């Protein structure tokens, strides 16, 4: 139910920003918002190709680019070459398992001392990424 509420909010935001609400955009956004694993474009395509007629990997990439440009999804930097996406756009951090590659949300916000960067410029955003080994890969509870 929460995912559908977010999809409705997405439709309103997209229209307000002048972004067309196409079946492809809705399907891609719905898939991202319903998952917690920060999927790649390829994973989204594999999940949607049998459910959405005529969708291509190129369409998924273009959709993700338009959603990112509109501020509706964010890229999550990873250790690997694959770009991952997150529909949770409010400030938060991530933990990336160096063994399995899974990405977990962390409710930690990095702090930047304004005077530390004043000679460089203004900080608009800051993210924290923690790398380590998740509990499952460690072989149990921590």
ABEGO torsion letter per residue (X at the ends): XAAAAAAAAAAAAAAAAGBBBBAAAAAAAAAAAABAAGBBAAAAAAAAAAABBGBBAAAAAAAAAAAAAAGABBBBBBABABBBBBABABBBBBBBBAAAGBBBBBBBBBBBBAAAAAAAEBBABBBBBBBBBBAAAAGEBX
